[in-house]
Amino acid sequence: MLKIFPILLFVSIAFSAEKTFFFLPPDTKSWFDSSPIIVENGDKQSFKEMLADTLHWFRYSWDEDSLPDSILIYRDSDSLFSEPIGAQGFPSEIAVQIPLKSLFEDSREGVISFIPEEEMRPDEDAYGFYTSDIRLRSYLGSFKSDLTVFVLVPDYKEWIEETPVMVDAKDSRDDWELVPDDSAFAGWFRFHFSKEEYRPAWFYLYKKNDTLRKAPIGKNGYALGETPLWPLGGRGEEDSIFIVPDLNYDCLPEGEFLAGQGIVYENDARQVCTLQYNCLKPDFNPGCSHINFSPSPVYYSIFSADSELVKPDEPLLSQKSCVWGIFVPGCNEKIFMENEYCQLDAGNYLVKIHVKNLDSAFFVPYTVASTALPFPDFRNKVDVIAENSFVWISSAASERYFVLNALGQVLARGKVLGSVKVEIPTAGNYWVRVGSETHFVRIRGK
């Protein structure tokens, strides 16, 4: 036993002098399909291949005497060494060398863990470096089941002949083209992910022919009007999800309320909704949507009939301004001019409207011709009255309505002309959106 002890002591000393660097790759397809390599001190002629570890982590170890001063990390598939990950993390436009030796010297620890992607870090650490083994606190787990994504194309002429494509919200180079569903339900497409392969945590939907990625569809769906652009989620415990982007479609089984899923349904929406080709009908009149939309500033400029600028950019207000009215890009705008506030000679003018909003998927530049003569008040009379477990919604003009709970989740939707009675079975506070008006109601229950 005494002869063995010096050997064990030597092994213990050697192990204690070893420095191990753990690395959790970014959650993207390109990194999922690759392994990380380490370039030491800027020398790309020789690199170190990191070893696969548990829970999608990788590691590499050095003897204390062989620690490089600095390193950068690349994908082994990045043959041009064009997309390094450095101390700034991922994503980053610049790659700052990771000062590996000084990190170990300053920490006096044998382990450094690095999580380059901010949203994957277990706390609000500013840089993603940890002086301990945190592999069980943050990791990429395996999926428990396959996932099939079903999509019903929007009922608009620009979409009904198109093929939808899923595009990773983190990296637009990664996409998945859907195929026509082999069911008998018109307009449905699908894509199947096995549990072993990468699937995007967040994604957008595009038309296949939209190669420049100009018109994404996100979580708030597709409609005329403005909706904020938030990505769809592609992960969860479900084995299938059903996405119906067209906000003019309601695909819930009769008697059910929408429980905060947005345009994503867990029930088989194919049984309720198929493509109706309403956009090909001569009386096609889709509703507009600005649910969950905080309007960006809307401005107007006024030009004379011969295109001379009369008034530069001014904010569009609801009243007491030269130009006023309702403006939702793509919808039936109601824009008016009044002499009382314009101080213009009577005549024909061109009013150019624009929205200072950069994150909307459905921004449409718009120009409307108007006149500087007074117009009658066009504003529609809307009433919303709560009665026990019901809401009475009245409108003199045809308007779309939405009933939302306090969390902003849509519970009911439809169109009203005259009066409609909507049942809300649970007591609480609710918002009712009718056209451009929003009303607060309190339901006391039965």
Secondary structure by P-SEA (a helix, b strand, c coil): cccaaaaaaaaaaaaaabbbbbbbccccaaaaabbbbbbccccccbbbbbbbbcccccccccccccccccbbbbbcccccccccccccccccccccccaaaaaaaaacccbbbbbccccccccccccccccccccccbbbbbbcbbbbbbbbcccccccccbbbbbbccccccbbbbbccccccccccccccccccbbbbccccccccccccccccccccccccccccbbbbbccccccccccccccccccccccccccccccccccccccccccccccccccbbbbbbbccccccbbbbbbbccccccccccccccccccccccccccccccccccccccccccbbbbbbbbbbccccccbbbbbbbbbbcccccccbbbbbbbbcccbbbbbbccbbbbbbbcccccccbbbbbccbbbbbbcccccbbbbcccbbbbbbbccc
